[in-house]
Amino acid sequence: MERRPIPRTIRVVRFFVRPLLMVLMKRDWQGMENLPVSGGYVLAPNHVSHLDPFLIGHFMLDNNIAPRFLAKDTLFTVPVVGWIVRHAEQIPVYRTSGGAAESLRAAAAAIEADQVITVYPEGTITRDPDAWPMSARTGAVRLALMTDTPLVPMMQWGAQEILWPYTKVPKFFPRKTIRIRIGPPVDLSDLRGREITEDLLREASERLMDTITAMMSELRGELPSTPRIDVHSLGRSRTNYQSTLRGDDTKELEG
């Protein structure tokens, strides 16, 4: 596999964090043969916990890939964390339409420079009470189509057992297993070269989330029991979601 340059800041973080992750959790990683061996591409994982960036970054670094995420712009102003994400060459996503377009251009330029960009298709941690994937926003598929590069689905499961969505107290013991599956790139061949419209993006996004959900169903040995949550229907209030969380996991939700 091609070894891509790793920013110095990420190498330093890896030096301190990787041994801790190896002690605190077990790994079950499969499908690495589906990762493109060269060139840039979009890696599209489901989002189940605030721990995801650390665990996905761990997976990527162990596969000789520099983790580079599209991250909320607010992270870049947090003391210490902001310094790290800036120097680790992460890409801020701004809330304004102009800022979002600039973020996409920066991500596209990185992909065209043979980097791997990780984009959470859902755009936020799942609100599904059983942690199934929600529907997708269009950023991940738009990047893959505009750069004509692979869209690689990643299914991850296990982080939510350590830190359930929108809670703050992790439960590391007993040790949990982080399961990651990488699927073959989503087939978008019939959509490439066409005008990128909202209908086309929705179709591509559905293919992506259908793929990730099928990968999760295979791992869990079950199918979702309720329809997929539409991310576009999510408002600022999380009261309904909070009422469906399990046990003492109802205490904290992201503001």
TORRO-217870 format. One record per residue: x, y, z of N, C-alpha, C in turn. Coordinates in Angstrom, 2 decimals. Atoms other than C-alpha are relative to their C-alpha. Example, Ala and Ser with C-alpha at 12.3 -4.5 7.8 and 13.67 -1.06 7.14 Angstrom:
BEGIN
(r (0.89, -1.19, 0.00), (12.30, -4.50, 7.80), (0.90, 1.20, 0.00));
(r (-0.82, -1.19, -0.06), (13.67, -1.06, 7.14), (-0.77, 1.09, 0.73));
END
This chain:
BEGIN
(r (0.84, -1.20, 0.00), (0.00, 0.00, 0.00), (0.87, 1.24, 0.00));
(r (-0.76, -1.25, 0.08), (1.24, 3.49, -0.84), (0.05, 0.67, 1.36));
(r (-0.15, -0.70, -1.28), (2.60, 5.33, 2.19), (-0.12, 1.50, -0.25));
(r (0.23, -1.43, 0.18), (1.20, 8.86, 2.27), (0.66, 0.76, 1.15));
(r (-0.65, -0.77, -1.06), (2.99, 11.62, 4.23), (-0.95, 0.25, 1.18));
(r (0.77, -0.23, -1.22), (1.79, 11.96, 7.84), (0.48, 1.30, 0.64));
(r (-0.43, -1.24, -0.63), (1.82, 15.50, 9.31), (0.65, -0.25, 1.37));
(r (-0.74, 0.20, -1.25), (4.17, 15.88, 12.28), (-0.91, 0.00, 1.21));
(r (0.92, -0.07, -1.15), (1.36, 16.85, 14.66), (-0.74, -1.31, 0.18));
(r (0.71, 1.28, -0.09), (-0.52, 13.65, 13.85), (0.94, -1.09, 0.50));
(r (-0.96, 0.99, -0.47), (2.65, 11.61, 14.39), (0.20, 0.11, 1.51));
(r (-0.17, -0.22, -1.44), (3.05, 13.17, 17.85), (-1.22, -0.51, 0.76));
(r (1.23, 0.46, -0.65), (-0.60, 12.54, 18.76), (-0.05, -1.53, -0.01));
(r (0.00, 1.47, 0.10), (-0.28, 8.94, 17.53), (0.93, -0.62, 1.05));
(r (-0.99, 0.52, -0.95), (2.80, 8.41, 19.72), (-0.60, -0.12, 1.40));
(r (0.57, 0.02, -1.34), (0.82, 9.24, 22.86), (-1.33, -0.75, 0.09));
(r (1.37, 0.51, -0.08), (-2.70, 8.07, 21.98), (-0.10, -1.48, -0.39));
(r (0.16, 1.37, 0.48), (-2.18, 4.78, 20.10), (0.22, -1.04, 1.09));
(r (-0.17, 1.02, -1.06), (-0.72, 2.82, 23.08), (-1.19, -0.06, 0.94));
(r (1.17, -0.03, -0.88), (-3.68, 3.95, 25.19), (-1.18, -0.73, -0.64));
(r (1.10, 0.66, 0.69), (-6.19, 2.81, 22.56), (0.21, -1.51, -0.07));
(r (-0.30, 1.43, 0.07), (-4.44, -0.54, 22.23), (-0.31, -0.70, 1.33));
(r (0.26, 0.57, -1.32), (-4.82, -1.10, 25.98), (-1.50, -0.01, 0.31));
(r (1.38, -0.19, -0.43), (-8.39, 0.15, 26.35), (-1.02, -0.76, -0.83));
(r (1.01, 0.66, 0.84), (-10.07, -1.64, 23.45), (0.62, -1.04, -0.93));
(r (-0.42, 1.03, 0.96), (-9.89, -4.64, 21.15), (-0.42, 0.43, -1.40));
(r (0.24, -0.41, 1.39), (-9.93, -4.41, 17.35), (-0.45, -1.20, -0.83));
(r (0.43, 0.98, 1.00), (-11.79, -6.33, 14.68), (-0.18, 0.78, -1.30));
(r (-0.02, -0.80, 1.22), (-10.89, -4.71, 11.37), (0.05, -0.93, -1.20));
(r (0.05, 0.82, 1.20), (-11.80, -6.25, 8.03), (-0.28, 0.85, -1.23));
(r (0.28, -0.65, 1.27), (-11.92, -5.24, 4.37), (1.05, 0.98, -0.45));
(r (-1.04, -0.96, 0.38), (-8.67, -3.30, 4.18), (0.45, -0.15, -1.45));
(r (-0.36, 0.20, 1.41), (-8.09, -4.83, 0.73), (-0.85, 0.85, -0.92));
(r (0.86, -0.87, 0.81), (-10.90, -2.55, -0.48), (0.45, 1.46, -0.01));
(r (-0.54, -1.37, 0.01), (-8.90, 0.60, 0.31), (0.84, 0.20, -1.26));
(r (-0.84, -0.25, 1.18), (-7.49, 2.08, -2.93), (1.46, 0.14, 0.40));
(r (-1.42, 0.02, -0.36), (-3.72, 1.62, -2.96), (0.72, 1.28, -0.37));
(r (-0.64, -1.26, 0.37), (-2.97, 5.00, -4.53), (-1.07, 1.01, -0.38));
(r (0.92, -1.05, 0.39), (-4.56, 8.32, -5.34), (-0.92, 0.42, 1.13));
(r (0.92, -0.50, -1.00), (-7.05, 10.39, -3.40), (-1.37, -0.63, -0.14));
(r (1.37, 0.50, 0.02), (-10.55, 9.29, -2.47), (-0.74, 0.49, 1.23));
(r (0.85, -0.38, -1.13), (-13.44, 9.90, -0.08), (-0.29, -1.25, 0.82));
(r (0.34, 1.07, -0.93), (-13.78, 7.65, 2.97), (-1.24, 0.44, 0.76));
(r (1.30, -0.40, -0.54), (-17.39, 7.69, 4.22), (-0.46, -0.95, 1.10));
(r (0.42, 0.87, -1.11), (-18.04, 6.21, 7.71), (-1.32, 0.45, 0.62));
(r (1.12, -0.39, -0.85), (-21.21, 6.10, 9.79), (0.55, 0.63, 1.28));
(r (-0.44, -0.81, -1.14), (-21.10, 8.22, 12.95), (-0.81, -0.40, 1.23));
(r (0.73, 0.52, -1.16), (-22.00, 6.65, 16.33), (0.46, 0.57, 1.33));
(r (-0.52, -0.44, -1.30), (-19.92, 8.43, 19.00), (0.97, 1.16, -0.19));
(r (-1.02, -1.05, 0.03), (-17.75, 11.41, 19.84), (1.41, -0.59, -0.06));
(r (-1.30, 0.66, 0.08), (-14.90, 8.87, 19.97), (0.41, -0.35, -1.43));
(r (-0.24, 0.46, 1.37), (-15.18, 8.14, 16.25), (1.28, 0.56, -0.63));
(r (-1.22, -0.50, 0.66), (-12.41, 10.51, 15.05), (1.27, -0.67, 0.49));
(r (-1.19, 0.66, -0.55), (-9.88, 8.89, 17.40), (0.12, -1.43, -0.53));
(r (-0.04, 1.41, 0.39), (-10.84, 5.33, 16.45), (0.18, -0.15, -1.50));
(r (-0.20, 0.03, 1.45), (-11.11, 6.00, 12.72), (1.41, 0.45, -0.34));
(r (-1.38, -0.43, 0.21), (-7.83, 7.90, 12.89), (0.99, -1.10, 0.32));
(r (-0.84, 1.14, -0.36), (-6.26, 4.92, 14.63), (0.03, -1.02, -1.12));
(r (0.09, 0.95, 1.12), (-7.49, 2.63, 11.86), (0.77, 0.52, -1.21));
(r (-0.63, -0.55, 1.20), (-6.27, 4.96, 9.12), (1.52, 0.01, 0.14));
(r (-1.45, -0.06, -0.18), (-2.80, 5.46, 10.59), (0.63, -1.39, -0.05));
(r (-0.53, 1.35, 0.05), (-2.35, 1.72, 11.02), (-0.05, -0.57, -1.41));
(r (0.02, 0.39, 1.41), (-3.12, 1.46, 7.29), (0.72, 1.03, -0.87));
(r (-0.88, -0.93, 0.71), (-0.58, 4.15, 6.33), (-0.76, 1.14, -0.70));
(r (0.79, -1.10, 0.56), (-3.21, 6.84, 5.69), (-0.06, 1.13, 1.02));
(r (0.10, -1.17, -0.88), (-3.02, 10.33, 7.17), (-1.46, 0.36, 0.20));
(r (1.41, -0.37, -0.22), (-6.39, 11.07, 8.83), (-0.21, 1.48, -0.31));
(r (0.37, -1.38, 0.30), (-7.92, 14.19, 7.36), (-1.52, 0.06, -0.11));
(r (1.45, -0.04, -0.11), (-11.50, 15.02, 8.28), (-0.54, 1.37, -0.42));
(r (0.79, -1.23, 0.04), (-14.06, 17.61, 7.36), (-0.59, 0.14, 1.40));
(r (0.39, -0.14, -1.40), (-14.67, 18.96, 10.88), (-0.73, 1.32, 0.22));
(r (0.73, -1.22, -0.32), (-17.04, 21.50, 12.39), (0.96, 1.14, 0.33));
(r (-0.90, -1.14, -0.20), (-15.47, 24.96, 12.40), (0.16, 0.37, 1.47));
(r (-0.08, -0.35, -1.41), (-16.24, 25.36, 16.11), (1.14, -0.73, 0.72));
(r (-1.11, 0.73, -0.61), (-13.59, 22.73, 16.93), (1.31, 0.78, -0.10));
(r (-1.25, -0.70, 0.25), (-10.91, 25.04, 15.55), (0.23, 1.16, 0.96));
(r (-0.14, -1.09, -0.97), (-11.55, 27.62, 18.28), (0.10, -0.51, 1.43));
(r (-0.10, 0.58, -1.34), (-11.45, 25.21, 21.24), (1.46, 0.00, 0.45));
(r (-1.39, 0.01, -0.47), (-8.30, 25.68, 23.36), (0.62, -1.39, -0.09));
(r (-0.79, 1.22, 0.16), (-5.66, 23.00, 22.70), (-0.52, -0.83, -1.17));
(r (0.57, 0.80, 1.08), (-8.01, 20.97, 20.50), (0.09, 0.76, -1.32));
(r (-0.07, -0.82, 1.20), (-8.18, 23.84, 18.01), (1.40, 0.05, -0.58));
(r (-1.39, -0.04, 0.47), (-4.39, 24.05, 17.82), (0.36, -1.33, -0.66));
(r (-0.32, 1.32, 0.55), (-4.15, 20.30, 17.22), (-0.64, -0.20, -1.37));
(r (0.67, 0.28, 1.28), (-6.77, 20.12, 14.45), (0.52, 0.91, -1.11));
(r (-0.58, -0.89, 1.03), (-5.29, 23.15, 12.67), (1.33, -0.54, -0.49));
(r (-1.33, 0.47, 0.39), (-1.76, 21.75, 12.71), (-0.03, -1.43, -0.54));
(r (0.15, 1.34, 0.58), (-3.04, 18.28, 11.81), (-0.64, 0.07, -1.39));
(r (0.47, -0.25, 1.37), (-4.33, 19.83, 8.55), (-1.42, -0.50, -0.24));
(r (1.40, 0.32, 0.19), (-8.01, 19.12, 9.15), (-0.69, 1.16, -0.72));
(r (0.67, -1.00, 0.83), (-10.54, 21.02, 7.03), (-1.27, 0.47, 0.71));
(r (1.20, -0.49, -0.70), (-13.09, 23.27, 8.78), (-1.22, 0.07, -0.92));
(r (1.27, -0.13, 0.72), (-16.73, 23.15, 7.70), (-0.78, 1.13, 0.66));
(r (0.71, -1.16, -0.52), (-18.50, 26.49, 8.12), (-1.49, -0.12, -0.28));
(r (1.44, 0.14, 0.07), (-22.23, 26.87, 8.60), (-0.62, 0.79, -1.15));
(r (0.56, -0.79, 1.09), (-22.76, 29.50, 5.90), (0.17, -0.74, -1.32));
(r (-0.08, 0.68, 1.30), (-23.38, 28.39, 2.31), (1.33, 0.31, -0.69));
(r (-1.28, -0.36, 0.61), (-20.31, 30.30, 1.13), (1.15, -0.73, 0.67));
(r (-1.05, 0.72, -0.73), (-18.18, 28.75, 3.86), (0.00, -1.48, -0.32));
(r (0.09, 1.41, 0.35), (-19.46, 25.27, 3.03), (0.60, -0.26, -1.38));
(r (-0.57, 0.15, 1.34), (-18.56, 25.77, -0.63), (1.52, 0.07, 0.05));
(r (-1.45, -0.11, -0.13), (-15.05, 26.85, 0.38), (0.59, -1.26, 0.61));
(r (-0.46, 1.25, -0.61), (-14.71, 23.75, 2.56), (0.05, -1.12, -1.04));
(r (0.02, 1.02, 1.05), (-15.69, 21.54, -0.39), (1.15, 0.21, -0.98));
(r (-1.12, -0.27, 0.92), (-13.15, 23.27, -2.61), (1.32, -0.44, 0.62));
(r (-1.23, 0.41, -0.69), (-10.41, 22.71, -0.02), (0.12, -1.52, 0.04));
(r (-0.02, 1.46, -0.05), (-11.39, 19.05, 0.34), (0.28, -0.58, -1.38));
(r (-0.23, 0.48, 1.36), (-11.49, 18.58, -3.44), (1.45, 0.16, -0.40));
(r (-1.41, -0.24, 0.33), (-8.03, 20.11, -3.78), (0.89, -1.04, 0.69));
(r (-0.79, 1.01, -0.73), (-6.69, 17.71, -1.12), (-0.13, -1.36, -0.67));
(r (0.20, 1.29, 0.68), (-8.23, 14.69, -2.89), (0.78, -0.04, -1.30));
(r (-0.72, -0.05, 1.27), (-6.77, 15.81, -6.20), (1.50, -0.02, 0.21));
(r (-1.42, 0.12, -0.35), (-3.40, 15.98, -4.41), (0.30, -1.36, 0.62));
(r (-0.18, 1.40, -0.41), (-3.80, 12.24, -3.65), (-0.15, -0.23, 1.50));
(r (0.28, 0.22, -1.41), (-4.98, 12.66, -0.07), (-1.35, -0.68, 0.17));
(r (1.26, 0.66, -0.34), (-7.79, 10.74, 1.61), (-0.77, 0.92, 0.95));
(r (0.82, -0.87, -0.83), (-10.60, 12.85, 3.02), (-1.15, -0.81, 0.58));
(r (1.07, 0.71, -0.69), (-12.97, 11.39, 5.60), (-1.17, 0.96, 0.21));
(r (1.21, -0.82, -0.13), (-16.51, 12.75, 5.47), (-1.10, -0.87, 0.61));
(r (1.14, 0.69, -0.56), (-19.31, 11.62, 7.77), (-1.23, 0.35, -0.84));
(r (1.13, -0.34, 0.88), (-22.23, 11.37, 5.31), (-1.18, 0.59, 0.76));
(r (1.15, -0.48, -0.77), (-24.80, 11.95, 8.05), (0.21, 1.42, 0.50));
(r (-0.30, -1.35, -0.44), (-23.04, 15.14, 9.10), (-0.07, 0.19, 1.50));
(r (0.12, -0.08, -1.45), (-23.66, 14.40, 12.79), (-0.13, -1.42, 0.54));
(r (0.16, 1.31, -0.62), (-23.80, 11.52, 15.26), (-1.46, -0.45, -0.14));
(r (1.34, 0.52, 0.22), (-26.78, 9.26, 14.65), (-0.93, 0.31, 1.17));
(r (1.04, -0.17, -1.02), (-30.00, 10.01, 16.50), (-0.88, -1.25, 0.10));
(r (0.80, 1.21, -0.05), (-31.37, 6.53, 15.87), (0.14, -0.65, 1.38));
(r (-0.09, 0.56, -1.35), (-32.23, 4.93, 19.26), (0.79, -1.30, 0.06));
(r (-0.81, 1.22, 0.04), (-30.49, 1.71, 18.16), (1.30, 0.21, -0.78));
(r (-1.27, -0.39, 0.63), (-27.59, 3.56, 16.51), (0.15, -0.44, -1.45));
(r (-0.08, 0.28, 1.43), (-28.49, 2.60, 12.94), (0.34, 1.28, -0.76));
(r (-0.30, -1.19, 0.80), (-27.26, 4.95, 10.19), (-1.27, 0.77, -0.38));
(r (1.09, -0.85, 0.46), (-29.48, 7.88, 9.28), (0.17, 0.21, -1.51));
(r (-0.21, -0.36, 1.40), (-29.90, 9.33, 5.80), (1.24, 0.89, -0.09));
(r (-1.25, -0.75, 0.18), (-27.01, 11.29, 4.32), (-0.25, 1.41, -0.51));
(r (-0.12, -1.26, 0.71), (-26.26, 14.85, 3.50), (0.82, -0.27, -1.26));
(r (-0.55, 0.29, 1.33), (-24.69, 15.29, 0.09), (1.50, 0.24, -0.13));
(r (-1.40, -0.38, 0.12), (-21.13, 16.36, 0.90), (0.92, -1.10, -0.48));
(r (-0.91, 1.10, 0.35), (-19.44, 12.96, 0.64), (-0.14, -0.39, -1.46));
(r (0.19, 0.42, 1.39), (-21.01, 11.96, -2.68), (0.34, 1.14, -0.96));
(r (-0.35, -1.14, 0.87), (-20.60, 15.46, -4.11), (1.50, 0.05, -0.22));
(r (-1.46, -0.01, 0.13), (-16.86, 15.32, -3.39), (0.48, -1.11, -0.94));
(r (-0.42, 1.13, 0.84), (-16.51, 11.89, -4.99), (-0.33, 0.24, -1.46));
(r (0.41, -0.23, 1.38), (-18.42, 12.95, -8.09), (0.77, 1.16, -0.63));
(r (-0.66, -1.17, 0.59), (-16.77, 16.35, -8.56), (1.49, -0.25, -0.24));
(r (-1.42, 0.32, 0.20), (-13.27, 14.85, -8.23), (0.19, -1.29, -0.81));
(r (-0.04, 1.27, 0.74), (-14.15, 11.61, -10.09), (0.93, -1.00, 0.68));
(r (-0.83, 0.92, -0.79), (-12.56, 9.54, -7.32), (-0.90, -0.97, 0.76));
(r (0.82, 1.01, -0.68), (-13.71, 6.47, -5.35), (-0.69, 0.53, 1.26));
(r (0.75, -0.26, -1.22), (-16.33, 6.72, -2.61), (0.00, -1.31, 0.79));
(r (-0.23, 1.25, -0.72), (-15.30, 4.10, -0.04), (-0.83, -0.02, 1.28));
(r (0.84, 0.07, -1.21), (-17.90, 3.05, 2.57), (0.74, -0.67, 1.15));
(r (-0.54, 0.58, -1.23), (-16.77, 2.38, 6.13), (-1.15, -0.18, 0.99));
(r (0.97, 0.26, -1.06), (-19.01, 0.73, 8.71), (0.78, -0.25, 1.28));
(r (-0.69, 0.21, -1.28), (-17.88, 1.00, 12.31), (-1.05, -0.19, 1.09));
(r (0.92, 0.40, -1.06), (-19.51, -0.44, 15.41), (0.79, -0.33, 1.25));
(r (-0.69, 0.28, -1.26), (-18.42, -0.52, 19.03), (0.29, 1.24, 0.81));
(r (-0.29, -1.23, -0.73), (-17.56, 3.07, 19.90), (-1.18, 0.43, 0.85));
(r (1.19, -0.40, -0.75), (-21.16, 3.63, 21.02), (-0.15, -0.78, 1.30));
(r (0.04, 0.76, -1.25), (-20.68, 0.93, 23.67), (0.89, 0.64, 1.06));
(r (-0.89, -0.71, -0.92), (-17.92, 3.05, 25.19), (-0.60, 1.36, 0.37));
(r (0.58, -1.32, -0.21), (-19.54, 6.46, 24.75), (-1.23, 0.13, -0.87));
(r (1.26, -0.04, 0.74), (-23.19, 6.41, 23.77), (-0.23, 1.41, -0.56));
(r (0.22, -1.32, 0.62), (-24.32, 9.25, 21.44), (-0.53, 1.04, 0.98));
(r (0.41, -1.17, -0.77), (-24.58, 12.61, 23.19), (0.09, -0.19, 1.51));
(r (-0.31, 0.12, -1.42), (-23.34, 11.38, 26.57), (1.45, 0.41, 0.21));
(r (-1.34, -0.52, -0.29), (-20.15, 12.45, 28.32), (0.89, -0.94, 0.80));
(r (-0.79, 0.88, -0.86), (-19.04, 9.59, 30.57), (0.29, -1.31, -0.73));
(r (-0.33, 1.25, 0.71), (-17.17, 6.79, 28.76), (0.00, -1.19, 0.95));
(r (0.00, 1.25, -0.75), (-17.42, 3.16, 29.88), (0.98, -0.95, -0.69));
(r (-1.05, 0.75, 0.67), (-14.14, 1.53, 28.93), (0.03, -1.47, 0.41));
(r (-0.13, 1.37, -0.49), (-14.49, -1.64, 31.01), (-1.37, -0.61, 0.25));
(r (-1.02, 0.86, 0.62), (-14.99, -4.41, 30.33), (0.38, 0.50, -1.39));
(r (-0.51, -0.48, 1.28), (-12.93, -3.83, 27.19), (-0.97, -0.30, -1.12));
(r (0.91, 0.15, 1.14), (-15.03, -3.28, 24.10), (0.81, -0.27, -1.27));
(r (-0.63, 0.28, 1.29), (-14.25, -4.43, 20.56), (-0.49, 1.02, -1.02));
(r (0.33, -0.95, 1.06), (-14.15, -1.80, 17.83), (0.04, -0.76, -1.32));
(r (0.11, 0.76, 1.24), (-15.36, -3.40, 14.62), (-0.11, 0.97, -1.18));
(r (0.00, -0.85, 1.20), (-14.58, -1.74, 11.29), (-0.04, -0.91, -1.22));
(r (0.09, 0.70, 1.28), (-15.58, -3.01, 7.87), (0.13, 1.03, -1.12));
(r (-0.15, -0.84, 1.18), (-14.43, -1.44, 4.62), (-0.59, -0.75, -1.19));
(r (0.61, 0.62, 1.17), (-16.56, -2.16, 1.57), (0.66, 0.48, -1.28));
(r (-0.48, -0.49, 1.30), (-15.68, -1.87, -2.12), (-0.60, 1.37, -0.28));
(r (0.56, -1.31, 0.33), (-16.16, 1.64, -3.52), (-1.42, -0.12, -0.54));
(r (1.38, -0.01, 0.45), (-19.82, 2.45, -4.10), (-0.03, 0.24, -1.51));
(r (0.07, -0.12, 1.46), (-20.71, 2.03, -7.78), (-0.81, 1.24, -0.39));
(r (0.64, -1.23, 0.48), (-21.44, 5.51, -9.11), (0.26, 0.20, -1.49));
(r (-0.43, -0.12, 1.39), (-20.36, 4.76, -12.68), (-1.09, 0.58, -0.89));
(r (1.08, -0.51, 0.84), (-23.79, 5.53, -14.13), (-0.34, 1.45, 0.29));
(r (0.28, -1.39, -0.39), (-23.84, 8.91, -12.36), (1.15, 0.95, -0.36));
(r (-1.15, -0.84, 0.29), (-20.37, 10.15, -13.23), (-0.11, 0.60, -1.40));
(r (0.03, -0.68, 1.30), (-20.01, 12.65, -16.05), (-1.31, 0.70, -0.28));
(r (1.28, -0.66, 0.16), (-23.56, 13.89, -15.59), (-0.02, 1.30, 0.80));
(r (0.17, -1.22, -0.77), (-24.68, 17.28, -14.34), (-0.32, -0.37, 1.45));
(r (0.20, 0.32, -1.40), (-24.51, 17.23, -10.55), (-1.20, 0.79, 0.52));
(r (1.24, -0.61, -0.47), (-28.10, 17.97, -9.54), (-0.34, -0.55, 1.38));
(r (0.42, 0.49, -1.31), (-29.85, 17.55, -6.21), (-0.57, -1.41, -0.09));
(r (0.56, 1.35, 0.17), (-31.72, 14.51, -7.52), (1.11, -1.04, -0.14));
(r (-1.11, 0.93, 0.19), (-28.47, 12.88, -8.63), (0.73, -0.21, 1.33));
(r (-0.69, 0.12, -1.29), (-26.85, 13.63, -5.25), (-0.80, -0.83, 0.99));
(r (0.84, 0.80, -0.90), (-29.81, 12.17, -3.37), (0.08, -1.49, -0.36));
(r (-0.10, 1.40, 0.43), (-29.64, 8.99, -5.45), (1.33, -0.61, 0.44));
(r (-1.31, 0.50, -0.39), (-25.92, 8.62, -4.84), (0.10, -0.15, 1.52));
(r (-0.04, 0.06, -1.46), (-26.35, 9.35, -1.12), (-0.78, -1.19, 0.52));
(r (0.77, 1.18, -0.41), (-29.04, 6.68, -0.81), (0.78, -1.28, -0.23));
(r (-0.82, 1.19, 0.27), (-26.73, 4.13, -2.43), (1.04, -0.17, 1.10));
(r (-1.04, 0.06, -1.02), (-24.03, 5.00, 0.07), (-0.57, -0.49, 1.32));
(r (0.54, 0.37, -1.30), (-26.25, 4.73, 3.14), (-0.63, -1.39, -0.03));
(r (0.48, 1.39, 0.14), (-27.91, 1.55, 1.83), (1.15, -0.97, 0.18));
(r (-1.18, 0.86, -0.10), (-24.43, 0.07, 1.54), (0.48, -0.11, 1.44));
(r (-0.48, 0.00, -1.38), (-23.34, 1.09, 5.04), (-0.99, -0.74, 0.91));
(r (1.01, 0.68, -0.82), (-26.64, -0.11, 6.55), (0.05, -1.51, -0.22));
(r (-0.10, 1.44, 0.29), (-26.30, -3.48, 4.79), (1.23, -0.60, 0.67));
(r (-1.20, 0.48, -0.67), (-22.76, -3.83, 6.14), (-0.23, -0.14, 1.50));
(r (0.31, 0.07, -1.43), (-24.02, -3.08, 9.66), (-0.97, -1.14, 0.29));
(r (0.97, 1.09, -0.19), (-26.94, -5.49, 9.27), (0.70, -1.35, 0.01));
(r (-0.74, 1.26, 0.05), (-24.53, -8.26, 8.33), (0.78, -0.22, 1.29));
(r (-0.79, 0.12, -1.23), (-22.35, -7.55, 11.35), (-0.90, -0.29, 1.21));
(r (0.87, 0.13, -1.16), (-25.24, -7.26, 13.81), (-0.95, -1.19, -0.10));
(r (0.90, 1.12, 0.17), (-27.25, -10.12, 12.34), (-1.46, 0.36, 0.14));
(r (1.38, -0.46, -0.09), (-30.43, -8.08, 12.22), (-0.20, 1.15, -0.97));
(r (0.35, -1.13, 0.86), (-32.25, -5.45, 10.16), (-0.58, 1.12, 0.85));
(r (0.64, -1.10, -0.73), (-33.37, -1.98, 11.27), (-1.50, -0.26, 0.15));
(r (1.42, 0.24, -0.25), (-36.83, -2.15, 12.82), (-0.87, 1.22, -0.28));
(r (0.73, -1.23, 0.29), (-37.80, 1.43, 11.97), (0.59, 0.65, -1.24));
(r (-0.53, -0.69, 1.18), (-37.43, 3.65, 8.88), (1.23, 0.83, 0.34));
(r (-1.21, -0.80, -0.17), (-34.15, 5.49, 8.41), (-0.37, 1.45, 0.33));
(r (0.26, -1.39, -0.38), (-34.13, 8.89, 10.12), (0.54, 0.93, -1.08));
(r (-0.41, -0.99, 1.00), (-33.98, 11.79, 7.66), (0.74, 1.12, 0.71));
(r (-0.79, -1.03, -0.68), (-31.16, 14.10, 8.75), (-0.55, 1.40, -0.24));
(r (0.53, -1.32, 0.31), (-32.92, 17.02, 7.07), (-1.19, 0.36, 0.88));
(r (1.14, -0.26, -0.89), (-35.79, 16.66, 9.54), (0.44, 0.32, 1.41));
(r (-0.49, -0.22, -1.36), (-33.56, 17.13, 12.58), (0.01, 1.49, 0.31));
(r (-0.04, -1.39, -0.43), (-34.13, 20.38, 14.44), (0.98, 0.16, 1.13));
(r (-0.90, -0.25, -1.12), (-32.24, 21.96, 17.28), (-0.42, -0.78, 1.24));
(r (0.47, 0.72, -1.17), (-34.45, 20.24, 19.85), (0.29, -1.49, -0.14));
(r (-0.27, 1.43, 0.01), (-33.40, 16.72, 20.76), (-0.85, -0.72, 1.03));
(r (0.83, 0.58, -1.05), (-36.20, 16.05, 23.24), (-0.49, -1.39, -0.37));
(r (0.52, 1.30, 0.41), (-37.71, 13.20, 21.23), (1.08, -1.06, 0.01));
(r (-1.12, 0.95, 0.02), (-34.33, 11.60, 20.73), (0.39, -0.37, 1.43));
(r (-0.42, 0.25, -1.38), (-33.48, 12.01, 24.40), (-0.91, -1.01, 0.67));
(r (0.95, 0.89, -0.65), (-36.64, 10.18, 25.44), (0.17, -1.45, -0.41));
(r (-0.17, 1.37, 0.48), (-35.61, 7.11, 23.44), (1.32, -0.62, 0.42));
(r (-1.29, 0.55, -0.40), (-32.10, 6.75, 24.82), (-0.17, -0.96, 1.17));
(r (0.12, 1.07, -0.97), (-31.37, 3.89, 27.16), (0.50, 0.41, 1.38));
(r (-0.45, -0.12, -1.39), (-31.17, 4.08, 30.95), (0.54, 1.35, 0.35));
(r (-0.58, -1.25, -0.47), (-28.86, 6.68, 32.42), (0.71, 0.75, -1.11));
(r (-0.61, -0.68, 1.12), (-27.66, 7.66, 28.94), (-0.80, 1.22, -0.44));
(r (0.83, -1.13, 0.40), (-30.34, 10.39, 28.83), (0.51, 1.31, 0.59));
(r (-0.39, -1.18, -0.77), (-28.34, 12.88, 30.89), (0.51, 1.14, -0.86));
(r (-0.64, -1.07, 0.74), (-26.41, 14.79, 28.30), (-0.19, -0.17, -1.50));
(r (0.07, -0.04, 1.46), (-27.02, 15.76, 24.68), (0.83, 1.18, -0.46));
(r (-0.81, -1.08, 0.55), (-24.86, 17.89, 22.47), (-0.89, 1.21, -0.22));
(r (0.80, -1.22, 0.12), (-26.01, 21.52, 22.46), (-0.12, 0.50, -1.41));
END
